[in-house]
Protein backbone atom coordinates (compact mmCIF):
# COMPACT_ATOMS: atom_id res chain seq x y z
CA UNK A 1 0.00 0.00 0.00
CA UNK A 2 1.41 3.42 -1.01
CA UNK A 3 2.15 5.85 1.80
CA UNK A 4 0.43 9.20 1.83
CA UNK A 5 2.72 12.21 1.12
CA UNK A 6 1.53 13.85 4.30
CA UNK A 7 2.47 10.98 6.48
CA UNK A 8 5.61 11.72 8.63
CA UNK A 9 7.88 9.06 10.00
CA UNK A 10 7.65 9.06 13.75
CA UNK A 11 10.99 8.95 15.62
CA UNK A 12 11.53 7.32 18.96
CA UNK A 13 10.67 9.52 21.94
CA UNK A 14 14.10 9.32 23.64
CA UNK A 15 16.08 10.37 20.59
CA UNK A 16 13.85 13.39 19.98
CA UNK A 17 14.55 14.64 23.63
CA UNK A 18 18.29 14.51 23.14
CA UNK A 19 18.10 16.74 20.03
CA UNK A 20 16.11 19.47 21.79
CA UNK A 21 19.30 21.64 22.73
CA UNK A 22 20.69 23.27 25.96
CA UNK A 23 18.29 24.27 28.64
CA UNK A 24 18.05 27.87 29.88
CA UNK A 25 19.50 26.94 33.26
CA UNK A 26 22.55 25.33 31.65
CA UNK A 27 23.08 28.40 29.48
CA UNK A 28 22.95 30.75 32.46
CA UNK A 29 25.42 28.62 34.41
CA UNK A 30 27.84 28.61 31.46
CA UNK A 31 27.60 32.39 31.09
CA UNK A 32 28.23 32.87 34.82
CA UNK A 33 31.29 30.65 34.75
CA UNK A 34 32.68 32.45 31.70
CA UNK A 35 32.06 35.82 33.34
CA UNK A 36 33.86 34.76 36.52
CA UNK A 37 36.83 33.50 34.49
CA UNK A 38 36.93 36.72 32.45
CA UNK A 39 36.85 38.89 35.57
CA UNK A 40 39.62 36.81 37.14
CA UNK A 41 41.81 37.17 34.07
CA UNK A 42 41.05 40.90 33.89
CA UNK A 43 41.98 41.30 37.55
CA UNK A 44 45.29 39.54 36.98
CA UNK A 45 45.99 41.76 33.96
CA UNK A 46 45.09 44.95 35.87
CA UNK A 47 47.23 43.92 38.87
CA UNK A 48 50.11 43.02 36.57
CA UNK A 49 49.84 46.34 34.73
CA UNK A 50 49.68 48.25 38.03
CA UNK A 51 52.68 46.36 39.40
CA UNK A 52 54.66 46.99 36.21
CA UNK A 53 53.73 50.68 36.33
CA UNK A 54 54.84 51.00 39.96
CA UNK A 55 58.04 49.08 39.27
CA UNK A 56 58.75 51.29 36.25
CA UNK A 57 58.03 54.45 38.27
CA UNK A 58 60.29 53.41 41.15
CA UNK A 59 62.97 52.37 38.65
CA UNK A 60 62.78 55.80 37.03
CA UNK A 61 63.06 57.51 40.43
CA UNK A 62 66.08 55.39 41.24
CA UNK A 63 67.76 56.25 37.93
CA UNK A 64 67.13 59.95 38.55
CA UNK A 65 68.74 59.77 41.98
CA UNK A 66 71.78 57.96 40.59
CA UNK A 67 72.24 60.89 38.21
CA UNK A 68 71.81 63.33 41.10
CA UNK A 69 74.50 61.55 43.14
CA UNK A 70 76.88 61.75 40.17
CA UNK A 71 76.40 65.54 40.06
CA UNK A 72 76.71 65.85 43.84
CA UNK A 73 79.98 63.92 43.81
CA UNK A 74 81.36 66.13 41.03
CA UNK A 75 80.43 69.29 42.92
CA UNK A 76 81.85 67.95 46.18
CA UNK A 77 85.14 67.11 44.44
CA UNK A 78 85.32 70.72 43.23
CA UNK A 79 84.48 72.23 46.63
CA UNK A 80 86.94 74.83 47.88
CA UNK A 81 87.67 76.41 44.47
CA UNK A 82 89.79 73.37 43.55
CA UNK A 83 92.81 75.10 45.07
CA UNK A 84 93.38 72.59 47.87
CA UNK A 85 96.21 70.82 46.05
CA UNK A 86 98.10 74.06 45.43
CA UNK A 87 97.50 75.97 48.63
CA UNK A 88 95.36 75.94 51.73
CA UNK A 89 91.69 76.35 50.90
CA UNK A 90 89.45 79.04 52.33
CA UNK A 91 87.83 77.67 55.47
CA UNK A 92 85.40 80.59 55.31
CA UNK A 93 84.62 83.19 52.64
CA UNK A 94 83.04 86.50 53.66
CA UNK A 95 80.56 87.93 51.15
CA UNK A 96 78.83 91.24 50.65
CA UNK A 97 76.39 92.22 47.90
CA UNK A 98 74.59 95.55 47.94
CA UNK A 99 72.29 94.30 45.14
CA UNK A 100 70.61 91.85 47.51
CA UNK A 101 68.10 92.86 50.16
CA UNK A 102 69.23 89.85 52.18
CA UNK A 103 73.00 89.54 52.42
CA UNK A 104 74.38 86.19 51.24
CA UNK A 105 75.64 83.85 53.95
CA UNK A 106 79.27 83.26 54.73
CA UNK A 107 80.43 80.73 52.15
CA UNK A 108 82.24 77.49 53.05
CA UNK A 109 83.59 74.81 50.70
CA UNK A 110 80.51 72.74 51.59
CA UNK A 111 77.66 73.75 53.86
CA UNK A 112 73.90 73.63 54.33
CA UNK A 113 70.99 75.54 55.79
CA UNK A 114 67.40 74.63 56.57
CA UNK A 115 64.87 75.14 53.81
CA UNK A 116 61.82 76.81 55.29
CA UNK A 117 58.39 77.71 53.99
CA UNK A 118 58.50 81.12 52.29
CA UNK A 119 62.20 81.40 53.13
CA UNK A 120 64.74 83.11 50.84
CA UNK A 121 67.13 81.08 48.77
CA UNK A 122 70.64 82.10 49.90
CA UNK A 123 71.82 83.97 46.80
CA UNK A 124 68.57 85.49 45.55
CA UNK A 125 65.67 87.44 46.94
CA UNK A 126 63.30 84.76 45.64
CA UNK A 127 61.26 82.81 48.18
CA UNK A 128 60.22 79.17 48.00
CA UNK A 129 56.89 77.71 49.14
CA UNK A 130 58.47 74.34 49.90
CA UNK A 131 58.14 72.71 52.34
CA UNK A 132 54.42 73.19 53.06
CA UNK A 133 53.44 75.19 56.12
CA UNK A 134 53.29 73.14 59.35
CA UNK A 135 55.37 70.40 57.70
CA UNK A 136 56.89 68.02 60.21
CA UNK A 137 59.88 66.73 58.22
CA UNK A 138 63.39 68.05 57.62
CA UNK A 139 64.97 69.24 54.39
CA UNK A 140 68.02 71.38 53.75
CA UNK A 141 69.52 73.57 51.06
CA UNK A 142 72.95 72.11 50.23
CA UNK A 143 75.68 74.38 48.85
CA UNK A 144 79.16 73.95 47.40
CA UNK A 145 81.74 76.58 46.55
CA UNK A 146 83.29 75.18 43.40
CA UNK A 147 85.16 75.82 40.19
CA UNK A 148 84.01 74.17 36.96
CA UNK A 149 87.58 74.05 35.65
CA UNK A 150 91.12 74.37 36.97
CA UNK A 151 92.49 77.92 36.57
CA UNK A 152 95.66 78.55 34.61
CA UNK A 153 98.59 77.62 36.85
CA UNK A 154 102.00 79.22 36.68
CA UNK A 155 105.01 79.59 38.94
CA UNK A 156 105.26 82.97 40.64
CA UNK A 157 107.88 84.83 42.60
CA UNK A 158 105.49 84.99 45.53
CA UNK A 159 106.05 81.33 46.26
CA UNK A 160 109.10 79.79 44.52
CA UNK A 161 108.78 76.21 43.28
CA UNK A 162 105.06 76.15 44.02
CA UNK A 163 102.20 76.14 41.57
CA UNK A 164 99.71 78.87 42.39
CA UNK A 165 96.83 80.44 40.48
CA UNK A 166 98.26 83.54 38.86
CA UNK A 167 98.51 86.33 39.70
CA UNK A 168 98.99 86.14 43.45
CA UNK A 169 100.05 89.31 45.26
CA UNK A 170 101.19 89.38 48.87
CA UNK A 171 100.10 92.26 51.06
CA UNK A 172 103.10 94.05 52.59
CA UNK A 173 102.59 97.43 54.26
CA UNK A 174 105.53 99.80 54.51
CA UNK A 175 106.44 103.48 54.72
CA UNK A 176 104.35 104.35 51.67
CA UNK A 177 101.17 103.43 53.45
CA UNK A 178 100.06 104.13 57.00
CA UNK A 179 99.10 100.85 58.59
CA UNK A 180 96.62 102.15 61.16
CA UNK A 181 93.21 100.91 62.30
CA UNK A 182 91.62 103.40 59.90
CA UNK A 183 92.94 101.23 57.05
CA UNK A 184 90.23 98.71 57.86
CA UNK A 185 87.66 101.32 56.85
CA UNK A 186 89.46 102.76 53.81
CA UNK A 187 89.34 99.66 51.62
CA UNK A 188 92.95 100.14 50.38
CA UNK A 189 95.65 97.46 50.32
CA UNK A 190 99.39 97.90 49.81
CA UNK A 191 100.76 95.02 47.71
CA UNK A 192 104.23 93.92 46.74
CA UNK A 193 103.01 93.78 43.14
CA UNK A 194 99.83 94.43 41.16
CA UNK A 195 101.11 92.57 38.09
CA UNK A 196 98.23 90.89 36.27
CA UNK A 197 95.51 92.74 38.16
CA UNK A 198 93.03 94.74 36.10
CA UNK A 199 90.58 97.37 37.26
CA UNK A 200 87.15 95.74 37.46
CA UNK A 201 88.50 92.34 38.48
CA UNK A 202 87.14 90.52 41.50
CA UNK A 203 89.75 89.22 43.92
CA UNK A 204 89.86 86.90 46.89
CA UNK A 205 91.84 88.21 49.84
CA UNK A 206 93.16 85.25 51.85
CA UNK A 207 93.84 86.25 55.45
CA UNK A 208 95.52 83.88 57.95
CA UNK A 209 93.55 83.86 61.17
CA UNK A 210 93.88 81.77 64.33
CA UNK A 211 93.08 78.34 62.90
CA UNK A 212 92.55 78.69 59.17
CA UNK A 213 92.35 80.98 56.17
CA UNK A 214 89.49 83.48 56.15
CA UNK A 215 88.83 84.80 52.65
CA UNK A 216 87.06 87.99 51.58
CA UNK A 217 85.63 88.62 48.14
CA UNK A 218 86.59 92.17 47.15
CA UNK A 219 86.35 94.27 43.97
CA UNK A 220 89.44 95.82 42.41
CA UNK A 221 87.97 99.31 42.01
CA UNK A 222 91.21 101.19 41.32
CA UNK A 223 94.95 100.51 40.99
CA UNK A 224 97.65 103.07 41.79
CA UNK A 225 101.22 101.84 41.77
CA UNK A 226 101.31 98.96 44.22
CA UNK A 227 98.13 100.02 45.97
CA UNK A 228 94.65 98.80 45.11
CA UNK A 229 91.38 100.24 46.34
CA UNK A 230 88.12 98.42 46.91
CA UNK A 231 85.69 101.31 47.12
CA UNK A 232 83.64 101.13 50.36
CA UNK A 233 79.95 100.97 49.60
CA UNK A 234 80.50 99.42 46.17
CA UNK A 235 78.49 96.36 45.16
CA UNK A 236 80.91 93.86 46.71
CA UNK A 237 82.51 95.99 49.43
CA UNK A 238 80.68 97.00 52.64
CA UNK A 239 80.37 100.67 53.59
CA UNK A 240 83.03 100.33 56.30
CA UNK A 241 85.19 98.00 54.21
CA UNK A 242 87.21 95.44 56.16
CA UNK A 243 85.85 96.73 59.45
CA UNK A 244 82.39 95.49 58.39
CA UNK A 245 83.86 92.23 57.14
CA UNK A 246 85.42 91.74 60.59
CA UNK A 247 81.94 91.68 62.10
CA UNK A 248 81.07 88.61 60.01
CA UNK A 249 83.93 86.46 61.31
CA UNK A 250 82.68 83.80 63.78
CA UNK A 251 84.26 83.50 67.17
CA UNK A 252 87.24 81.19 67.26
CA UNK A 253 89.04 82.70 64.28
CA UNK A 254 90.38 85.65 66.25
CA UNK A 255 90.01 89.35 65.54
CA UNK A 256 90.78 90.83 62.13
CA UNK A 257 93.41 93.55 62.32
CA UNK A 258 96.29 95.16 60.43
CA UNK A 259 98.62 92.36 61.47
CA UNK A 260 96.52 89.75 59.68
CA UNK A 261 96.17 91.92 56.56
CA UNK A 262 99.95 92.37 56.40
CA UNK A 263 100.30 88.61 55.95
CA UNK A 264 97.42 88.19 53.52
CA UNK A 265 97.53 87.25 49.85
CA UNK A 266 95.32 88.58 47.09
CA UNK A 267 94.10 86.05 44.54
CA UNK A 268 92.91 87.55 41.26
CA UNK A 269 89.72 85.81 40.10
CA UNK A 270 89.33 87.94 36.98
CA UNK A 271 86.02 89.06 35.49
CA UNK A 272 84.51 85.83 34.16
CA UNK A 273 81.22 85.22 35.98
CA UNK A 274 81.42 81.47 35.45
CA UNK A 275 85.01 80.91 36.62
CA UNK A 276 84.03 80.42 40.27
CA UNK A 277 80.62 79.13 41.25
CA UNK A 278 78.23 78.57 44.11
CA UNK A 279 76.22 75.40 43.47
CA UNK A 280 72.94 75.12 45.32
CA UNK A 281 70.62 72.09 45.71
CA UNK A 282 67.06 72.79 46.86
CA UNK A 283 63.47 71.57 46.43
CA UNK A 284 60.83 73.40 44.41
CA UNK A 285 57.10 72.59 44.20
CA UNK A 286 55.84 75.43 42.01
CA UNK A 287 54.56 72.90 39.45
CA UNK A 288 52.36 71.15 42.01
CA UNK A 289 54.83 68.42 42.99
CA UNK A 290 58.28 68.57 44.61
CA UNK A 291 61.35 68.55 42.36
CA UNK A 292 65.02 68.58 43.37
CA UNK A 293 66.68 71.59 41.70
CA UNK A 294 70.31 72.56 41.05
CA UNK A 295 71.07 76.27 40.75
CA UNK A 296 74.47 77.67 39.81
CA UNK A 297 75.50 81.21 40.79
CA UNK A 298 78.60 83.20 40.01
CA UNK A 299 80.83 83.37 43.07
CA UNK A 300 82.13 86.68 41.71
CA UNK A 301 78.83 88.56 41.40
CA UNK A 302 76.10 86.27 42.86
CA UNK A 303 74.31 86.39 39.49
CA UNK A 304 72.32 83.30 38.50
CA UNK A 305 74.05 81.27 35.77
CA UNK A 306 71.32 78.65 35.42
CA UNK A 307 68.87 76.32 37.15
CA UNK A 308 68.05 72.70 36.24
CA UNK A 309 65.33 70.34 37.45
CA UNK A 310 67.03 67.08 38.44
CA UNK A 311 64.57 64.66 39.99
CA UNK A 312 60.79 64.88 40.49
CA UNK A 313 59.29 63.47 43.66
CA UNK A 314 62.15 64.38 46.02
CA UNK A 315 60.51 65.40 49.30
CA UNK A 316 63.54 65.63 51.61
CA UNK A 317 67.25 66.34 51.18
CA UNK A 318 69.29 65.92 54.35
CA UNK A 319 73.00 66.50 54.92
CA UNK A 320 75.43 65.60 57.68
CA UNK A 321 79.08 66.62 57.71
CA UNK A 322 81.98 64.36 58.63
CA UNK A 323 84.36 66.43 60.75
CA UNK A 324 87.81 66.03 62.27
CA UNK A 325 89.70 68.56 64.42
CA UNK A 326 91.40 71.42 62.56
CA UNK A 327 95.02 70.49 61.91
CA UNK A 328 94.39 66.74 62.00
CA UNK A 329 95.44 64.78 58.94
CA UNK A 330 92.50 63.28 57.02
CA UNK A 331 92.55 59.49 57.19
CA UNK A 332 94.15 59.37 60.64
CA UNK A 333 91.00 60.32 62.60
CA UNK A 334 87.54 58.77 62.36
CA UNK A 335 85.16 61.57 61.31
CA UNK A 336 82.35 62.63 63.61
CA UNK A 337 79.11 63.35 61.76
CA UNK A 338 77.34 66.57 62.67
CA UNK A 339 74.46 68.69 61.45
CA UNK A 340 75.70 71.95 59.97
CA UNK A 341 74.31 73.91 62.93
CA UNK A 342 76.74 72.00 65.19
CA UNK A 343 79.81 72.32 62.96
CA UNK A 344 82.29 74.81 64.43
CA UNK A 345 84.09 76.13 61.37
CA UNK A 346 86.93 77.44 63.54
CA UNK A 347 87.74 74.09 65.17
CA UNK A 348 86.16 71.47 62.87
CA UNK A 349 87.58 70.44 59.53
CA UNK A 350 84.87 69.06 57.21
CA UNK A 351 86.22 66.08 55.26
CA UNK A 352 83.03 64.42 53.99
CA UNK A 353 79.35 64.98 53.39
CA UNK A 354 76.68 62.34 54.06
CA UNK A 355 73.47 62.80 52.09
CA UNK A 356 70.02 61.25 52.32
CA UNK A 357 67.38 61.76 49.61
CA UNK A 358 63.76 60.71 50.25
CA UNK A 359 61.70 60.31 47.08
CA UNK A 360 58.04 59.46 46.52
CA UNK A 361 56.00 58.54 43.46
CA UNK A 362 53.95 61.35 41.94
CA UNK A 363 50.62 59.48 41.84
CA UNK A 364 48.52 57.43 44.24
CA UNK A 365 48.43 53.63 44.15
CA UNK A 366 45.08 52.74 45.74
CA UNK A 367 46.19 49.15 46.29
CA UNK A 368 49.15 50.24 48.46
CA UNK A 369 49.36 51.92 51.86
CA UNK A 370 52.72 53.34 52.89
CA UNK A 371 54.06 52.85 56.43
CA UNK A 372 53.55 55.78 58.77
CA UNK A 373 57.33 56.33 59.01
CA UNK A 374 59.99 55.92 56.33
CA UNK A 375 63.27 54.93 57.98
CA UNK A 376 66.34 56.85 56.84
CA UNK A 377 69.61 54.87 57.37
CA UNK A 378 72.40 56.62 59.26
CA UNK A 379 75.95 57.05 57.87
CA UNK A 380 77.43 55.74 61.14
CA UNK A 381 76.28 53.97 64.28
CA UNK A 382 75.38 55.79 67.48
CA UNK A 383 74.15 59.02 65.86
CA UNK A 384 71.44 60.87 67.73
CA UNK A 385 69.40 64.00 67.02
CA UNK A 386 70.18 66.66 66.05
CA UNK A 387 73.36 65.15 64.58
CA UNK A 388 71.56 62.41 62.68
CA UNK A 389 69.24 61.94 59.73
CA UNK A 390 65.57 62.14 60.68
CA UNK A 391 63.01 59.57 59.57
CA UNK A 392 60.29 60.74 57.20
CA UNK A 393 56.74 60.97 58.55
CA UNK A 394 54.17 60.12 55.87
CA UNK A 395 51.21 62.51 55.73
CA UNK A 396 47.62 61.47 55.06
CA UNK A 397 47.84 62.87 51.54
CA UNK A 398 50.88 60.64 50.86
CA UNK A 399 49.65 57.36 52.34
CA UNK A 400 49.07 55.75 48.92
CA UNK A 401 52.45 56.75 47.48
CA UNK A 402 55.53 54.56 47.19
CA UNK A 403 58.71 55.87 48.86
CA UNK A 404 62.39 55.14 48.54
CA UNK A 405 65.47 56.40 50.38
CA UNK A 406 68.96 56.76 48.86
CA UNK A 407 72.05 57.62 50.90
CA UNK A 408 75.68 58.37 50.05
CA UNK A 409 78.84 59.56 51.81
CA UNK A 410 81.10 61.75 49.66
CA UNK A 411 84.70 62.55 50.63
CA UNK A 412 85.73 66.15 49.96
CA UNK A 413 88.75 65.83 47.73
CA UNK A 414 90.38 69.14 48.62
CA UNK A 415 90.26 68.28 52.32
CA UNK A 416 92.21 65.05 51.72
CA UNK A 417 94.96 66.51 49.54
CA UNK A 418 98.36 67.09 51.10
ABEGO torsion letter per residue (X at the ends): XBBBAABBBBBBAAAAAAAAEBBAAAAAAAAAAAAAAAAAAAAAAAAAAAAAAAAAAAAAAAAAAAAAAAAAAAAAAABGGGAAAABBBBABBBBBBAABABBBBBBBABBBBBBBBGBBBAABABBBAOBBBGBABBBBBBBBBBBABBBBBBBBAABBGBBBBOBBBBBBBBAABBBBAAAAAAGBBBBABABGBBBGBBBBBBBBBAABBBBBBBBBABBBEABBBBBBGBAABBAAEAAAAAAABBBGAEBBBAAAAAABBBBBAEABAAABBBBBBBBBAAAGBBBBBBBBBBAAAGBBAEBBBABBGBABBBBBBBBBBBGBBBGABBBBBBBAAABBAAABBBABBBBBBBBBBABBBAABBBBABBBBBBABBGBBOABBBBBBBBBAAAAABBBBBBBBBBBBAAAABX
